[in-house]
Amino acid sequence: MVDALATLEEAIALQQRGEHVAAAARYEAILEDRQLPHGVELVIWHNLAAAQRACGRIQQALRCYAQAIACDGEDADSWNGLGLTLADDGEPLLAARAHQRAVAIDPSASAYLCLGNALRASNQRVGARAAFERACVLDPLLAAAPYNLHAAVYDDRAPAEALAALERALAIDPEHERALFFDHGIRRWHDLPAATHAPAAPEFLDRSLAFALEHQDSETRAFADTFLTLSYGVSLAPRSGDVLELGVRRGTTLRFLAGLVPERRILGFDSFEGIPEPWGGQPRGLYSTDGEMPSVPPNVTLHPGLFEQTLHAADRADEQLALVHVDCDLRGSTRTALRALAPRIGAGTVLVFDEYLCNPGWQDEEHLAWHEAVAQHDWRYRYAAFSLFTKQVVVVVQD
C-alpha cells in the first residue's frame, strides 16, 4: 500500500504539471492493486478520468467516471466530470442529466454553471437561464456565471439585459477577455456608446467582428444561440425542398431541424468517424462516434460515409434545396459538399454555416470554401444573420 500511495502522489504531481499521459499510466498501474481502500479507489478513478479527458480519450474518460460513480454515487465532482465529458462527446442532454445529479448532491455555483451550459447546448434556454442566475447568487464573484448568462438572455431587439450581465461579469473581472469582446461587439452592433476602452481581443475575434459589422444591414439579425440561429434560417427558407445537414455527429441539431419541419424530407450526411484531417490543432478523427449513428425521427434519413461517396443521395436536379446546415468545419469537406450540391442551390436556398468565423484561421475554412463556390457559380447572396457567440452565419442565396 505504501508503494501505491507513493505512486498516487507521483501521478497527482504529473497531472498538476499537465503531463496527463504519464499521469494516466501511473493511475492505471495503481489500479492493478486489488486491495485499495474504498476512498483511494474513488480518487484514482476520478483523477484517471480527468487525465483521459485531458488527453482527448473521451470514451475512456466516460468509463472511468462511471467507475468513480460506482465507488461513490454521491460524489458530485465525478458527476460533474461525467457531464463535462458527455458534453465533449456531443451528448448535451445526457450531460445536463449528469450535472442535475451533481446539483442535487452539492448545489454549488460551479455545478449550476456546468448545468446551465449543458441545458443551453440541449436547447433548454429557460432552464439554462435559471441555472446561470442561480450560479450568480451562490457565488457573486464567479465571473463566468453572468458572462454565460448574457448569451442565454441576448435578444438583438432588446440587448439591455445581456449587456447588464456582461457589465456584471466585468465588474467582477475587468480583464475577462470574452466578456470585454462581447460587450464591445454588442455595443458596436447596436450603435450604443462604447465601453471605457476597446478590448485587447485576439486578432481572429477582432476580424470576425469587423466582418460581421461590414456585412450588417438594417435587416440582418444577431443571435447568441445555436438553435435560435437555426430557427431563423428555417423561417427564411422556401416552404418546399429538402433540408440537409452536413456533419451530424450525435444528431442534436438534426433532430431539432426535423422537429421544425416534420413534413419535410431531411437528409443527414456524416462519416461518423470524425473529421478526415487535423483541424484547429486537433487530430484527425475529432468528433468521431466510432461509426455509431444517432436515433432520428421518421422524416430523417442518414447517409454514413464521406461526402464524396454519399452526397449523390441528395441528387434531385429538378428540385431546389430549401436549407443546408453546413457543419463541416474543414475547407476541403465544405468545398466537396458545395460542389456536389451546387445544381440544387438557387435563389432562396438558405445555408447556415456552423464554424464560419470566430475561430483561429476561420478565413481559411468554411468561409473560404463558400467564397470559392460563390466565385465558381456566380451566386449572389446576403448575410441574413450572425452569431459570433456560436460562430454561425445565415446566408440566403439571391436572384
N, C-alpha and C positions, 0 to 999 in steps of 0.2 A: 504493500500500500504506500510505503514511503516513496518508492520509485514512481508510482503512478501520480502521487501528488506533486512530486518534483517535475515530472513531465507536464503536468497540468499547468504549473507555473510557467514553464518554458513556452507552452502553447499560447497562453494568455499574453505573454510578453511579445511573442511573434505577431499575434493578431493586433496588438496595440501598435506595433510598428508598421502595420499594413502588409505583412508577409503572410497572406491568407492561405496560400497553397501549402506552405510549410506548416502553418498552424493546424490546418485540417489534417495533415498527415499525423501530427502529434496526437490530436484528439482521437483519431481512428485507432492509433496504437494503444491508447489508454483503454478504449472500449473493449479491447481483447481480454482485459481482466474481468472475469465474470463475478468478482466479489466486491465490486464497487458499492459504497454506501449509496442509499437512495438519493440523497441530496446532491452528491457529487455527480452521479449519473445524469441528473437533470441539467446541471451546469454544463457538462461536457456536450450533451446533445444540443442544447441551446446554442452554445458557442460554435459548435461544429456547423450547425445550420447557418449561422450568421457568416461564418467563413466561406461556406459553399456558395451562399448568395453573393458575397463579395467577389467570388471567382466567376460568377455568371453561371454556376451549375444549379439551375433553378429546380430541376426535378429532384436532385439530391438534397437540396435545401428543404424542399417540401417534405421529403421523407424524414429528414432529421427533426424538423419542427413537430411532425406528427409523433415521433418518438419522445421528444421532450414533453409534449402534452400527455402522452401515455404515462410518463413518470409522475406528472402532477397536472391534472386537468384544470387546476385553479391558478396556474402560472400566467399572469396577464402578459408578461413580456413575450412568452412563447406564442400566445395567441396573436399579439400584435406583429411579431416576426412572421408568423404564418400569413397574416393578412397582407403584409407588405410583399411577401414573396408571391402570393397569389396574384397581386396586382401586377408584379413583374411578368407573370405568366399570362397576362391578358384575361384574368378572371375577376373583374371588379366586383361582381355581385357576391361571389364566394369570399372575396377579400372583405367586403362590408360585413358579412356574417361573422367572420373571424374577429374583426375589430369590435363588433357589437358584443361578442363574448368577452373580449378584453375589458370593454367599458363596464360590463356587468360585474366583473371581478374587481376592477380598480378604475373608478371613473376619474382618471387623470386628464389633464389638459392635452397631453401628448396623444393619449388614446383617442380622445374626441377629435383631435386634428387628423389622425390617420383615418378615423371613421368618416369624417367629412370628405376627405379626398376620395375614398372608395365609393361613397354614395354619389359624389359628383360624377365620377367616371362610369357609374352604372345608371346615369340619367335619373337620379333621385335628388333634384336640386333643392326641394324644400327640406328634406332631411339633412342634406349637406349644409345648408344654411344654419339649421338649428344646431348641428354638431359644431360648426365653427364658432357660433355665438357662445355655445357652452364652454368651448375651449378658452375664449376670451375672458369669460367670467372666472373660470378656475385658475387661470394664470394670466393676470393682466400684463405681464412682462414678456409673454410669448409672442413675438412679432409675427411669426408665421401664421398665427390664427387670424388676425384681421387682414393680413395680406391675402390669404386664401379666401377669406370671406368676400373680398372685393370681387373676385371672379364669379362667385355664386350669386351675387346681387346685381352685377353690372347690367344696366339697361341703357342702350345708346339713345333712347328717347328721354331718359331721366338719369343722368350719371352721378347725381349728387351723393347717393348712398354709397356707391362704390368708391368715390373719391374720399368720403369720410372714413371708410375702412382703411384706405391706403394712408391717409393722414395719421390715423391711429397707429398703424404699423410703423410709420416713420417717426412718430413721437417716441416710440419705444427704441427703435434702432434707426437713427438718422442716416446710416450708411447702408441700409438694406437695398442692395443693388436692383433687384427686380421691382420692389415697391417704388423706388425712385423712377425707374424706367416707365412703369405703367401709369404712375401719377402724371409724369411728364407727357406720356403718349396720349392719355385720355384728354388732358387739357389741350394739347395741340389739336386733336381730332375735333374737339367741340369748340375751338376758338375761345377757350377760357383763359383767364390770367395765369401766367406760368408760376410755378413754384419759385422759391428764392434763388435756386440755381439749377442748371441742367445737370442731369445725372451723368456720371462717367461710365456709361454702359459699354459693353463690348461692341466692337465695330459691327458685328453681324446683326445685333439688335438695332443699332442706330440706322443701318442701311435698310433694314426691314421696315422700320417706322417711316423713314423718308420715302420709301417706295409706296407704302400704303397712302401716305398723305398726297403724294404726287398723282395717284390714280383715284383719289376720292372725288366724288361729285355730290350733288345735293340729294341723290337717291341712294348712295352707297351706304350700306348698313355696317355696323360693327358689333361683334359678339365676343364673348369670353367663355363660350361653352360649345363643346363638340356637337351636341345634339341640337341645340338651337341653330347652329350654323347649317347643319344638315337639313333641318326642318325648313329653314328659309330657302335653301336650294330646291327642295321639293316643291315649295309653294310657287317657285318661278318656272318650274319645268312644264312642258306640254302635258296635256291630260291623257295622251296616248303615247305608246312607245315603251320599250324595255327600260328597266333600271339595272345598272351594272355596278358591282363593287369589285375593284381590283386590289386585292390584298384583304383577305377575310380574317385570318388567324382564328380567334375563338368565336367570331360571329356576333360580337356585341353590337356593332353599328349595322351589320347586315340585318339582324333581327329587328332593329329599330326602324330601318327603312321599310322592311316588309310590313311592319305594323302601320306605317303611314299610308302605304298604298297596297292594301291587301288584295285588291282586284288586279294588280299588275303582275306581269312576269318579271321576276328578279333573278339575275344570274350572278353567282359569286365565283371569282377566279382566284386561286391561290395554290402554290405548290404544297403548302402545309409542311414544308421542310425549311422554312426561314428564308431570309434574303440570300440571293445566289452569289453575292460577293460582299466584301467588307464595306461598311458604311458608318460614317460618323465615329471612327475609332473603334467600332465594334466588329467582331469577326463574322465571317460568312456563317449563315445558319441562325442569325439573330431572329427572334420571333417564331422559331420553329415550334410546331405542335407534335413533332415526331410522327407526322403523317396522319394524326387523328383529326377528323373533320367534325365540326360542331353540329349540334342539332339545329335544324332550321324549320320555319313554317312551310306549309304545303306549297305556297306560291314561289318558293325559292328553290333553285337548282344549283348545286355546287359542281364546279369543274376543276378537279385537282390536277395539278401539273404546271409546268412553266407556261407563260403566256404564249410563247411561240408555238406551243403544242396544243393549246386549248381554246384560244380566242376565236378559232373558226366556228365554235359553237354559237357565237354571237352574230354570225353572218346572216343577216336578213337585209340585203341591199335595198329592198323596196320599203323598208320601214326605218325611220329615223329614231335614234336613241333619245330618250327623254332626259335621263340623268346618268352620269358616270361618277361614282365616288372613287377617286384616284388616291389610293393609299399604297403607292408603290415604293416610295422613299427614294429609290435609285433613278438616276437619269436613264440608264440603259433599259430598265424594266418599263419605265414610263414611256420612253420612246418606242419600244416594241409594241406596247399596248395602243398608243395613239396611232401608230402606223396601221395596225390591224383594224382599228375601229374607224379610221378616217372616212370610209364610204358612208358610214351611218351617222356621222356628226354633221349637223347642219344648223340652220337658223333656228334658234330656240333651245337647242341642246344645252343643258346645264352640266358643268363639270365642277365638282367640289374636290379640290386638292387638299390632301391631309398634311403634307410636310412641305409646304410651298415656301415658307420664309421662317425667320426666327431660329434657324439652326446655323451653326458654323458651316460655311460652304453651301448655304441654301441656293445661291445663284447658279450653282453648277449641277443641281439635281432635278427635281420635278419642274422647277421654274425654267431651267434651260431647255428641258425636253419639250415643254409646252411652247416656248418661243420658237424652237426649231420646227415644230409641227405647224405653227402658225405661218411661218415663212414658206414652208413647203406647200401648204394647201391654200394659202392666201385667205385665211379665215379672218373675219372681223369679229371683235368681241368687246365686252366690257367687264370690269370687275364689279360685281354686284355686292360683295361683302368681303370683309376681312375679319379675321380673329387672330390677333397677334398672340394672345394667351395660348391658344391651341394650335397655332401655326397654320391655320386653314385659310383658303380663299374660295370664293364662289365666283365662277366665270360663266357668263352667258354668251353663247355664240350669236352674232347678229346677222342680219341680211347682207 
